[in-house]
Amino acid sequence: MTTKRALIKELAQRMECTDVAAKKFLNSYIELITEKLSEGEGVSIHYFGKLVPHYQTERPGRNLRTGEECKIRARTSVKFKASEILIQKLNPDVSCSPNKWREK
């Protein structure tokens, strides 16, 4: 898995800028996406995919060690849906659309 530090170095090389400028750009980008998601907005990045806040309601759960029942609090997580272009780049040998990959 690529680390943030490695991404910054590669970004700096590709943009032909300093590591400091690349780090500032990446941090601002992550902060902006985080703000939009925390406001309840989805973020769509063309040719990459969509990040959408996913609201999970409170539900019953169980402590696996003790078997005791407990409530799992409501929370918001993030779902990612990859674009068809990204999926095709990850699977170049498959020529059909991702929706056709699913078995019925």
Phi and psi restraints in degrees (range 20) as a CNS / XPLOR table:
assign (resid 1 and name C) (resid 2 and name N)
       (resid 2 and name CA) (resid 2 and name C) 1.0 -78.7 20.0 2
assign (resid 2 and name N) (resid 2 and name CA)
       (resid 2 and name C) (resid 3 and name N) 1.0 135.8 20.0 2
assign (resid 2 and name C) (resid 3 and name N)
       (resid 3 and name CA) (resid 3 and name C) 1.0 -88.8 20.0 2
assign (resid 3 and name N) (resid 3 and name CA)
       (resid 3 and name C) (resid 4 and name N) 1.0 166.1 20.0 2
assign (resid 3 and name C) (resid 4 and name N)
       (resid 4 and name CA) (resid 4 and name C) 1.0 -61.4 20.0 2
assign (resid 4 and name N) (resid 4 and name CA)
       (resid 4 and name C) (resid 5 and name N) 1.0 -39.8 20.0 2
assign (resid 4 and name C) (resid 5 and name N)
       (resid 5 and name CA) (resid 5 and name C) 1.0 -62.2 20.0 2
assign (resid 5 and name N) (resid 5 and name CA)
       (resid 5 and name C) (resid 6 and name N) 1.0 -41.7 20.0 2
assign (resid 5 and name C) (resid 6 and name N)
       (resid 6 and name CA) (resid 6 and name C) 1.0 -66.5 20.0 2
assign (resid 6 and name N) (resid 6 and name CA)
       (resid 6 and name C) (resid 7 and name N) 1.0 -38.7 20.0 2
assign (resid 6 and name C) (resid 7 and name N)
       (resid 7 and name CA) (resid 7 and name C) 1.0 -62.1 20.0 2
assign (resid 7 and name N) (resid 7 and name CA)
       (resid 7 and name C) (resid 8 and name N) 1.0 -41.5 20.0 2
assign (resid 7 and name C) (resid 8 and name N)
       (resid 8 and name CA) (resid 8 and name C) 1.0 -62.5 20.0 2
assign (resid 8 and name N) (resid 8 and name CA)
       (resid 8 and name C) (resid 9 and name N) 1.0 -44.2 20.0 2
assign (resid 8 and name C) (resid 9 and name N)
       (resid 9 and name CA) (resid 9 and name C) 1.0 -62.3 20.0 2
assign (resid 9 and name N) (resid 9 and name CA)
       (resid 9 and name C) (resid 10 and name N) 1.0 -45.6 20.0 2
assign (resid 9 and name C) (resid 10 and name N)
       (resid 10 and name CA) (resid 10 and name C) 1.0 -66.0 20.0 2
assign (resid 10 and name N) (resid 10 and name CA)
       (resid 10 and name C) (resid 11 and name N) 1.0 -40.5 20.0 2
assign (resid 10 and name C) (resid 11 and name N)
       (resid 11 and name CA) (resid 11 and name C) 1.0 -62.4 20.0 2
assign (resid 11 and name N) (resid 11 and name CA)
       (resid 11 and name C) (resid 12 and name N) 1.0 -41.7 20.0 2
assign (resid 11 and name C) (resid 12 and name N)
       (resid 12 and name CA) (resid 12 and name C) 1.0 -62.1 20.0 2
assign (resid 12 and name N) (resid 12 and name CA)
       (resid 12 and name C) (resid 13 and name N) 1.0 -40.4 20.0 2
assign (resid 12 and name C) (resid 13 and name N)
       (resid 13 and name CA) (resid 13 and name C) 1.0 -66.2 20.0 2
assign (resid 13 and name N) (resid 13 and name CA)
       (resid 13 and name C) (resid 14 and name N) 1.0 -45.7 20.0 2
assign (resid 13 and name C) (resid 14 and name N)
       (resid 14 and name CA) (resid 14 and name C) 1.0 -67.3 20.0 2
assign (resid 14 and name N) (resid 14 and name CA)
       (resid 14 and name C) (resid 15 and name N) 1.0 -35.5 20.0 2
assign (resid 14 and name C) (resid 15 and name N)
       (resid 15 and name CA) (resid 15 and name C) 1.0 -88.4 20.0 2
assign (resid 15 and name N) (resid 15 and name CA)
       (resid 15 and name C) (resid 16 and name N) 1.0 -5.9 20.0 2
assign (resid 15 and name C) (resid 16 and name N)
       (resid 16 and name CA) (resid 16 and name C) 1.0 53.7 20.0 2
assign (resid 16 and name N) (resid 16 and name CA)
       (resid 16 and name C) (resid 17 and name N) 1.0 54.1 20.0 2
assign (resid 16 and name C) (resid 17 and name N)
       (resid 17 and name CA) (resid 17 and name C) 1.0 -137.1 20.0 2
assign (resid 17 and name N) (resid 17 and name CA)
       (resid 17 and name C) (resid 18 and name N) 1.0 180.0 20.0 2
assign (resid 17 and name C) (resid 18 and name N)
       (resid 18 and name CA) (resid 18 and name C) 1.0 -77.8 20.0 2
assign (resid 18 and name N) (resid 18 and name CA)
       (resid 18 and name C) (resid 19 and name N) 1.0 162.0 20.0 2
assign (resid 18 and name C) (resid 19 and name N)
       (resid 19 and name CA) (resid 19 and name C) 1.0 -61.9 20.0 2
assign (resid 19 and name N) (resid 19 and name CA)
       (resid 19 and name C) (resid 20 and name N) 1.0 -34.5 20.0 2
assign (resid 19 and name C) (resid 20 and name N)
       (resid 20 and name CA) (resid 20 and name C) 1.0 -64.8 20.0 2
assign (resid 20 and name N) (resid 20 and name CA)
       (resid 20 and name C) (resid 21 and name N) 1.0 -44.1 20.0 2
assign (resid 20 and name C) (resid 21 and name N)
       (resid 21 and name CA) (resid 21 and name C) 1.0 -65.8 20.0 2
assign (resid 21 and name N) (resid 21 and name CA)
       (resid 21 and name C) (resid 22 and name N) 1.0 -40.9 20.0 2
assign (resid 21 and name C) (resid 22 and name N)
       (resid 22 and name CA) (resid 22 and name C) 1.0 -65.7 20.0 2
assign (resid 22 and name N) (resid 22 and name CA)
       (resid 22 and name C) (resid 23 and name N) 1.0 -39.8 20.0 2
assign (resid 22 and name C) (resid 23 and name N)
       (resid 23 and name CA) (resid 23 and name C) 1.0 -65.2 20.0 2
assign (resid 23 and name N) (resid 23 and name CA)
       (resid 23 and name C) (resid 24 and name N) 1.0 -42.0 20.0 2
assign (resid 23 and name C) (resid 24 and name N)
       (resid 24 and name CA) (resid 24 and name C) 1.0 -62.6 20.0 2
assign (resid 24 and name N) (resid 24 and name CA)
       (resid 24 and name C) (resid 25 and name N) 1.0 -42.0 20.0 2
assign (resid 24 and name C) (resid 25 and name N)
       (resid 25 and name CA) (resid 25 and name C) 1.0 -62.7 20.0 2
assign (resid 25 and name N) (resid 25 and name CA)
       (resid 25 and name C) (resid 26 and name N) 1.0 -50.3 20.0 2
assign (resid 25 and name C) (resid 26 and name N)
       (resid 26 and name CA) (resid 26 and name C) 1.0 -63.1 20.0 2
assign (resid 26 and name N) (resid 26 and name CA)
       (resid 26 and name C) (resid 27 and name N) 1.0 -43.1 20.0 2
assign (resid 26 and name C) (resid 27 and name N)
       (resid 27 and name CA) (resid 27 and name C) 1.0 -63.1 20.0 2
assign (resid 27 and name N) (resid 27 and name CA)
       (resid 27 and name C) (resid 28 and name N) 1.0 -40.7 20.0 2
assign (resid 27 and name C) (resid 28 and name N)
       (resid 28 and name CA) (resid 28 and name C) 1.0 -64.8 20.0 2
assign (resid 28 and name N) (resid 28 and name CA)
       (resid 28 and name C) (resid 29 and name N) 1.0 -40.1 20.0 2
assign (resid 28 and name C) (resid 29 and name N)
       (resid 29 and name CA) (resid 29 and name C) 1.0 -63.8 20.0 2
assign (resid 29 and name N) (resid 29 and name CA)
       (resid 29 and name C) (resid 30 and name N) 1.0 -46.7 20.0 2
assign (resid 29 and name C) (resid 30 and name N)
       (resid 30 and name CA) (resid 30 and name C) 1.0 -64.4 20.0 2
assign (resid 30 and name N) (resid 30 and name CA)
       (resid 30 and name C) (resid 31 and name N) 1.0 -42.1 20.0 2
assign (resid 30 and name C) (resid 31 and name N)
       (resid 31 and name CA) (resid 31 and name C) 1.0 -63.3 20.0 2
assign (resid 31 and name N) (resid 31 and name CA)
       (resid 31 and name C) (resid 32 and name N) 1.0 -41.7 20.0 2
assign (resid 31 and name C) (resid 32 and name N)
       (resid 32 and name CA) (resid 32 and name C) 1.0 -63.7 20.0 2
assign (resid 32 and name N) (resid 32 and name CA)
       (resid 32 and name C) (resid 33 and name N) 1.0 -45.5 20.0 2
assign (resid 32 and name C) (resid 33 and name N)
       (resid 33 and name CA) (resid 33 and name C) 1.0 -63.1 20.0 2
assign (resid 33 and name N) (resid 33 and name CA)
       (resid 33 and name C) (resid 34 and name N) 1.0 -42.5 20.0 2
assign (resid 33 and name C) (resid 34 and name N)
       (resid 34 and name CA) (resid 34 and name C) 1.0 -61.6 20.0 2
assign (resid 34 and name N) (resid 34 and name CA)
       (resid 34 and name C) (resid 35 and name N) 1.0 -42.4 20.0 2
assign (resid 34 and name C) (resid 35 and name N)
       (resid 35 and name CA) (resid 35 and name C) 1.0 -61.5 20.0 2
assign (resid 35 and name N) (resid 35 and name CA)
       (resid 35 and name C) (resid 36 and name N) 1.0 -46.7 20.0 2
assign (resid 35 and name C) (resid 36 and name N)
       (resid 36 and name CA) (resid 36 and name C) 1.0 -62.8 20.0 2
assign (resid 36 and name N) (resid 36 and name CA)
       (resid 36 and name C) (resid 37 and name N) 1.0 -42.4 20.0 2
assign (resid 36 and name C) (resid 37 and name N)
       (resid 37 and name CA) (resid 37 and name C) 1.0 -65.6 20.0 2
assign (resid 37 and name N) (resid 37 and name CA)
       (resid 37 and name C) (resid 38 and name N) 1.0 -39.8 20.0 2
assign (resid 37 and name C) (resid 38 and name N)
       (resid 38 and name CA) (resid 38 and name C) 1.0 -70.0 20.0 2
assign (resid 38 and name N) (resid 38 and name CA)
       (resid 38 and name C) (resid 39 and name N) 1.0 -21.0 20.0 2
assign (resid 38 and name C) (resid 39 and name N)
       (resid 39 and name CA) (resid 39 and name C) 1.0 -84.2 20.0 2
assign (resid 39 and name N) (resid 39 and name CA)
       (resid 39 and name C) (resid 40 and name N) 1.0 -1.8 20.0 2
assign (resid 39 and name C) (resid 40 and name N)
       (resid 40 and name CA) (resid 40 and name C) 1.0 90.4 20.0 2
assign (resid 40 and name N) (resid 40 and name CA)
       (resid 40 and name C) (resid 41 and name N) 1.0 7.2 20.0 2
assign (resid 40 and name C) (resid 41 and name N)
       (resid 41 and name CA) (resid 41 and name C) 1.0 -93.4 20.0 2
assign (resid 41 and name N) (resid 41 and name CA)
       (resid 41 and name C) (resid 42 and name N) 1.0 145.3 20.0 2
assign (resid 41 and name C) (resid 42 and name N)
       (resid 42 and name CA) (resid 42 and name C) 1.0 -84.0 20.0 2
assign (resid 42 and name N) (resid 42 and name CA)
       (resid 42 and name C) (resid 43 and name N) 1.0 160.4 20.0 2
assign (resid 42 and name C) (resid 43 and name N)
       (resid 43 and name CA) (resid 43 and name C) 1.0 -124.4 20.0 2
assign (resid 43 and name N) (resid 43 and name CA)
       (resid 43 and name C) (resid 44 and name N) 1.0 122.5 20.0 2
assign (resid 43 and name C) (resid 44 and name N)
       (resid 44 and name CA) (resid 44 and name C) 1.0 -110.5 20.0 2
assign (resid 44 and name N) (resid 44 and name CA)
       (resid 44 and name C) (resid 45 and name N) 1.0 123.5 20.0 2
assign (resid 44 and name C) (resid 45 and name N)
       (resid 45 and name CA) (resid 45 and name C) 1.0 -114.1 20.0 2
assign (resid 45 and name N) (resid 45 and name CA)
       (resid 45 and name C) (resid 46 and name N) 1.0 109.3 20.0 2
assign (resid 45 and name C) (resid 46 and name N)
       (resid 46 and name CA) (resid 46 and name C) 1.0 -54.0 20.0 2
assign (resid 46 and name N) (resid 46 and name CA)
       (resid 46 and name C) (resid 47 and name N) 1.0 137.2 20.0 2
assign (resid 46 and name C) (resid 47 and name N)
       (resid 47 and name CA) (resid 47 and name C) 1.0 70.3 20.0 2
assign (resid 47 and name N) (resid 47 and name CA)
       (resid 47 and name C) (resid 48 and name N) 1.0 0.6 20.0 2
assign (resid 47 and name C) (resid 48 and name N)
       (resid 48 and name CA) (resid 48 and name C) 1.0 -118.5 20.0 2
assign (resid 48 and name N) (resid 48 and name CA)
       (resid 48 and name C) (resid 49 and name N) 1.0 -60.0 20.0 2
assign (resid 48 and name C) (resid 49 and name N)
       (resid 49 and name CA) (resid 49 and name C) 1.0 158.9 20.0 2
assign (resid 49 and name N) (resid 49 and name CA)
       (resid 49 and name C) (resid 50 and name N) 1.0 -169.0 20.0 2
assign (resid 49 and name C) (resid 50 and name N)
       (resid 50 and name CA) (resid 50 and name C) 1.0 -122.8 20.0 2
assign (resid 50 and name N) (resid 50 and name CA)
       (resid 50 and name C) (resid 51 and name N) 1.0 137.1 20.0 2
assign (resid 50 and name C) (resid 51 and name N)
       (resid 51 and name CA) (resid 51 and name C) 1.0 -109.2 20.0 2
assign (resid 51 and name N) (resid 51 and name CA)
       (resid 51 and name C) (resid 52 and name N) 1.0 124.1 20.0 2
assign (resid 51 and name C) (resid 52 and name N)
       (resid 52 and name CA) (resid 52 and name C) 1.0 -131.1 20.0 2
assign (resid 52 and name N) (resid 52 and name CA)
       (resid 52 and name C) (resid 53 and name N) 1.0 132.8 20.0 2
assign (resid 52 and name C) (resid 53 and name N)
       (resid 53 and name CA) (resid 53 and name C) 1.0 -65.8 20.0 2
assign (resid 53 and name N) (resid 53 and name CA)
       (resid 53 and name C) (resid 54 and name N) 1.0 137.4 20.0 2
assign (resid 53 and name C) (resid 54 and name N)
       (resid 54 and name CA) (resid 54 and name C) 1.0 -120.6 20.0 2
assign (resid 54 and name N) (resid 54 and name CA)
       (resid 54 and name C) (resid 55 and name N) 1.0 117.0 20.0 2
assign (resid 54 and name C) (resid 55 and name N)
       (resid 55 and name CA) (resid 55 and name C) 1.0 -89.9 20.0 2
assign (resid 55 and name N) (resid 55 and name CA)
       (resid 55 and name C) (resid 56 and name N) 1.0 124.6 20.0 2
assign (resid 55 and name C) (resid 56 and name N)
       (resid 56 and name CA) (resid 56 and name C) 1.0 -111.7 20.0 2
assign (resid 56 and name N) (resid 56 and name CA)
       (resid 56 and name C) (resid 57 and name N) 1.0 126.2 20.0 2
assign (resid 56 and name C) (resid 57 and name N)
       (resid 57 and name CA) (resid 57 and name C) 1.0 -79.2 20.0 2
assign (resid 57 and name N) (resid 57 and name CA)
       (resid 57 and name C) (resid 58 and name N) 1.0 165.0 20.0 2
assign (resid 57 and name C) (resid 58 and name N)
       (resid 58 and name CA) (resid 58 and name C) 1.0 -64.6 20.0 2
assign (resid 58 and name N) (resid 58 and name CA)
       (resid 58 and name C) (resid 59 and name N) 1.0 141.1 20.0 2
assign (resid 58 and name C) (resid 59 and name N)
       (resid 59 and name CA) (resid 59 and name C) 1.0 -147.9 20.0 2
assign (resid 59 and name N) (resid 59 and name CA)
       (resid 59 and name C) (resid 60 and name N) 1.0 159.7 20.0 2
assign (resid 59 and name C) (resid 60 and name N)
       (resid 60 and name CA) (resid 60 and name C) 1.0 -74.2 20.0 2
assign (resid 60 and name N) (resid 60 and name CA)
       (resid 60 and name C) (resid 61 and name N) 1.0 146.7 20.0 2
assign (resid 60 and name C) (resid 61 and name N)
       (resid 61 and name CA) (resid 61 and name C) 1.0 -141.1 20.0 2
assign (resid 61 and name N) (resid 61 and name CA)
       (resid 61 and name C) (resid 62 and name N) 1.0 -174.4 20.0 2
assign (resid 61 and name C) (resid 62 and name N)
       (resid 62 and name CA) (resid 62 and name C) 1.0 -145.8 20.0 2
assign (resid 62 and name N) (resid 62 and name CA)
       (resid 62 and name C) (resid 63 and name N) 1.0 135.9 20.0 2
assign (resid 62 and name C) (resid 63 and name N)
       (resid 63 and name CA) (resid 63 and name C) 1.0 -73.4 20.0 2
assign (resid 63 and name N) (resid 63 and name CA)
       (resid 63 and name C) (resid 64 and name N) 1.0 118.0 20.0 2
assign (resid 63 and name C) (resid 64 and name N)
       (resid 64 and name CA) (resid 64 and name C) 1.0 -67.3 20.0 2
assign (resid 64 and name N) (resid 64 and name CA)
       (resid 64 and name C) (resid 65 and name N) 1.0 -28.7 20.0 2
assign (resid 64 and name C) (resid 65 and name N)
       (resid 65 and name CA) (resid 65 and name C) 1.0 -74.9 20.0 2
assign (resid 65 and name N) (resid 65 and name CA)
       (resid 65 and name C) (resid 66 and name N) 1.0 -45.8 20.0 2
assign (resid 65 and name C) (resid 66 and name N)
       (resid 66 and name CA) (resid 66 and name C) 1.0 -100.9 20.0 2
assign (resid 66 and name N) (resid 66 and name CA)
       (resid 66 and name C) (resid 67 and name N) 1.0 -17.3 20.0 2
assign (resid 66 and name C) (resid 67 and name N)
       (resid 67 and name CA) (resid 67 and name C) 1.0 80.4 20.0 2
assign (resid 67 and name N) (resid 67 and name CA)
       (resid 67 and name C) (resid 68 and name N) 1.0 0.4 20.0 2
assign (resid 67 and name C) (resid 68 and name N)
       (resid 68 and name CA) (resid 68 and name C) 1.0 -70.2 20.0 2
assign (resid 68 and name N) (resid 68 and name CA)
       (resid 68 and name C) (resid 69 and name N) 1.0 136.0 20.0 2
assign (resid 68 and name C) (resid 69 and name N)
       (resid 69 and name CA) (resid 69 and name C) 1.0 -77.6 20.0 2
assign (resid 69 and name N) (resid 69 and name CA)
       (resid 69 and name C) (resid 70 and name N) 1.0 144.9 20.0 2
assign (resid 69 and name C) (resid 70 and name N)
       (resid 70 and name CA) (resid 70 and name C) 1.0 -150.1 20.0 2
assign (resid 70 and name N) (resid 70 and name CA)
       (resid 70 and name C) (resid 71 and name N) 1.0 170.1 20.0 2
assign (resid 70 and name C) (resid 71 and name N)
       (resid 71 and name CA) (resid 71 and name C) 1.0 -101.9 20.0 2
assign (resid 71 and name N) (resid 71 and name CA)
       (resid 71 and name C) (resid 72 and name N) 1.0 136.6 20.0 2
assign (resid 71 and name C) (resid 72 and name N)
       (resid 72 and name CA) (resid 72 and name C) 1.0 -94.4 20.0 2
assign (resid 72 and name N) (resid 72 and name CA)
       (resid 72 and name C) (resid 73 and name N) 1.0 120.8 20.0 2
assign (resid 72 and name C) (resid 73 and name N)
       (resid 73 and name CA) (resid 73 and name C) 1.0 -64.6 20.0 2
assign (resid 73 and name N) (resid 73 and name CA)
       (resid 73 and name C) (resid 74 and name N) 1.0 153.4 20.0 2
assign (resid 73 and name C) (resid 74 and name N)
       (resid 74 and name CA) (resid 74 and name C) 1.0 -64.8 20.0 2
assign (resid 74 and name N) (resid 74 and name CA)
       (resid 74 and name C) (resid 75 and name N) 1.0 145.0 20.0 2
assign (resid 74 and name C) (resid 75 and name N)
       (resid 75 and name CA) (resid 75 and name C) 1.0 -157.2 20.0 2
assign (resid 75 and name N) (resid 75 and name CA)
       (resid 75 and name C) (resid 76 and name N) 1.0 169.0 20.0 2
assign (resid 75 and name C) (resid 76 and name N)
       (resid 76 and name CA) (resid 76 and name C) 1.0 -115.4 20.0 2
assign (resid 76 and name N) (resid 76 and name CA)
       (resid 76 and name C) (resid 77 and name N) 1.0 130.3 20.0 2
assign (resid 76 and name C) (resid 77 and name N)
       (resid 77 and name CA) (resid 77 and name C) 1.0 -121.7 20.0 2
assign (resid 77 and name N) (resid 77 and name CA)
       (resid 77 and name C) (resid 78 and name N) 1.0 -173.4 20.0 2
assign (resid 77 and name C) (resid 78 and name N)
       (resid 78 and name CA) (resid 78 and name C) 1.0 -124.1 20.0 2
assign (resid 78 and name N) (resid 78 and name CA)
       (resid 78 and name C) (resid 79 and name N) 1.0 134.4 20.0 2
assign (resid 78 and name C) (resid 79 and name N)
       (resid 79 and name CA) (resid 79 and name C) 1.0 -110.0 20.0 2
assign (resid 79 and name N) (resid 79 and name CA)
       (resid 79 and name C) (resid 80 and name N) 1.0 144.1 20.0 2
assign (resid 79 and name C) (resid 80 and name N)
       (resid 80 and name CA) (resid 80 and name C) 1.0 -118.8 20.0 2
assign (resid 80 and name N) (resid 80 and name CA)
       (resid 80 and name C) (resid 81 and name N) 1.0 131.3 20.0 2
assign (resid 80 and name C) (resid 81 and name N)
       (resid 81 and name CA) (resid 81 and name C) 1.0 -120.8 20.0 2
assign (resid 81 and name N) (resid 81 and name CA)
       (resid 81 and name C) (resid 82 and name N) 1.0 114.4 20.0 2
assign (resid 81 and name C) (resid 82 and name N)
       (resid 82 and name CA) (resid 82 and name C) 1.0 -70.3 20.0 2
assign (resid 82 and name N) (resid 82 and name CA)
       (resid 82 and name C) (resid 83 and name N) 1.0 145.1 20.0 2
assign (resid 82 and name C) (resid 83 and name N)
       (resid 83 and name CA) (resid 83 and name C) 1.0 -72.2 20.0 2
assign (resid 83 and name N) (resid 83 and name CA)
       (resid 83 and name C) (resid 84 and name N) 1.0 158.6 20.0 2
assign (resid 83 and name C) (resid 84 and name N)
       (resid 84 and name CA) (resid 84 and name C) 1.0 -62.0 20.0 2
assign (resid 84 and name N) (resid 84 and name CA)
       (resid 84 and name C) (resid 85 and name N) 1.0 -34.4 20.0 2
assign (resid 84 and name C) (resid 85 and name N)
       (resid 85 and name CA) (resid 85 and name C) 1.0 -64.5 20.0 2
assign (resid 85 and name N) (resid 85 and name CA)
       (resid 85 and name C) (resid 86 and name N) 1.0 -43.5 20.0 2
assign (resid 85 and name C) (resid 86 and name N)
       (resid 86 and name CA) (resid 86 and name C) 1.0 -62.9 20.0 2
assign (resid 86 and name N) (resid 86 and name CA)
       (resid 86 and name C) (resid 87 and name N) 1.0 -44.1 20.0 2
assign (resid 86 and name C) (resid 87 and name N)
       (resid 87 and name CA) (resid 87 and name C) 1.0 -62.2 20.0 2
assign (resid 87 and name N) (resid 87 and name CA)
       (resid 87 and name C) (resid 88 and name N) 1.0 -40.0 20.0 2
assign (resid 87 and name C) (resid 88 and name N)
       (resid 88 and name CA) (resid 88 and name C) 1.0 -66.7 20.0 2
assign (resid 88 and name N) (resid 88 and name CA)
       (resid 88 and name C) (resid 89 and name N) 1.0 -35.9 20.0 2
assign (resid 88 and name C) (resid 89 and name N)
       (resid 89 and name CA) (resid 89 and name C) 1.0 -68.6 20.0 2
assign (resid 89 and name N) (resid 89 and name CA)
       (resid 89 and name C) (resid 90 and name N) 1.0 -31.3 20.0 2
assign (resid 89 and name C) (resid 90 and name N)
       (resid 90 and name CA) (resid 90 and name C) 1.0 -78.0 20.0 2
assign (resid 90 and name N) (resid 90 and name CA)
       (resid 90 and name C) (resid 91 and name N) 1.0 -22.0 20.0 2
assign (resid 90 and name C) (resid 91 and name N)
       (resid 91 and name CA) (resid 91 and name C) 1.0 -129.6 20.0 2
assign (resid 91 and name N) (resid 91 and name CA)
       (resid 91 and name C) (resid 92 and name N) 1.0 66.5 20.0 2
assign (resid 91 and name C) (resid 92 and name N)
       (resid 92 and name CA) (resid 92 and name C) 1.0 -65.4 20.0 2
assign (resid 92 and name N) (resid 92 and name CA)
       (resid 92 and name C) (resid 93 and name N) 1.0 -23.2 20.0 2
assign (resid 92 and name C) (resid 93 and name N)
       (resid 93 and name CA) (resid 93 and name C) 1.0 -83.1 20.0 2
assign (resid 93 and name N) (resid 93 and name CA)
       (resid 93 and name C) (resid 94 and name N) 1.0 -6.9 20.0 2
assign (resid 93 and name C) (resid 94 and name N)
       (resid 94 and name CA) (resid 94 and name C) 1.0 -102.0 20.0 2
assign (resid 94 and name N) (resid 94 and name CA)
       (resid 94 and name C) (resid 95 and name N) 1.0 123.8 20.0 2
assign (resid 94 and name C) (resid 95 and name N)
       (resid 95 and name CA) (resid 95 and name C) 1.0 -97.3 20.0 2
assign (resid 95 and name N) (resid 95 and name CA)
       (resid 95 and name C) (resid 96 and name N) 1.0 -8.3 20.0 2
assign (resid 95 and name C) (resid 96 and name N)
       (resid 96 and name CA) (resid 96 and name C) 1.0 -93.7 20.0 2
assign (resid 96 and name N) (resid 96 and name CA)
       (resid 96 and name C) (resid 97 and name N) 1.0 166.6 20.0 2
assign (resid 96 and name C) (resid 97 and name N)
       (resid 97 and name CA) (resid 97 and name C) 1.0 -71.9 20.0 2
assign (resid 97 and name N) (resid 97 and name CA)
       (resid 97 and name C) (resid 98 and name N) 1.0 151.4 20.0 2
assign (resid 97 and name C) (resid 98 and name N)
       (resid 98 and name CA) (resid 98 and name C) 1.0 -57.7 20.0 2
assign (resid 98 and name N) (resid 98 and name CA)
       (resid 98 and name C) (resid 99 and name N) 1.0 -31.2 20.0 2
assign (resid 98 and name C) (resid 99 and name N)
       (resid 99 and name CA) (resid 99 and name C) 1.0 -65.2 20.0 2
assign (resid 99 and name N) (resid 99 and name CA)
       (resid 99 and name C) (resid 100 and name N) 1.0 -25.4 20.0 2
assign (resid 99 and name C) (resid 100 and name N)
       (resid 100 and name CA) (resid 100 and name C) 1.0 -84.3 20.0 2
assign (resid 100 and name N) (resid 100 and name CA)
       (resid 100 and name C) (resid 101 and name N) 1.0 -8.7 20.0 2
assign (resid 100 and name C) (resid 101 and name N)
       (resid 101 and name CA) (resid 101 and name C) 1.0 -74.1 20.0 2
assign (resid 101 and name N) (resid 101 and name CA)
       (resid 101 and name C) (resid 102 and name N) 1.0 -26.9 20.0 2
assign (resid 101 and name C) (resid 102 and name N)
       (resid 102 and name CA) (resid 102 and name C) 1.0 -72.6 20.0 2
assign (resid 102 and name N) (resid 102 and name CA)
       (resid 102 and name C) (resid 103 and name N) 1.0 136.4 20.0 2
assign (resid 102 and name C) (resid 103 and name N)
       (resid 103 and name CA) (resid 103 and name C) 1.0 -83.8 20.0 2
assign (resid 103 and name N) (resid 103 and name CA)
       (resid 103 and name C) (resid 104 and name N) 1.0 145.5 20.0 2
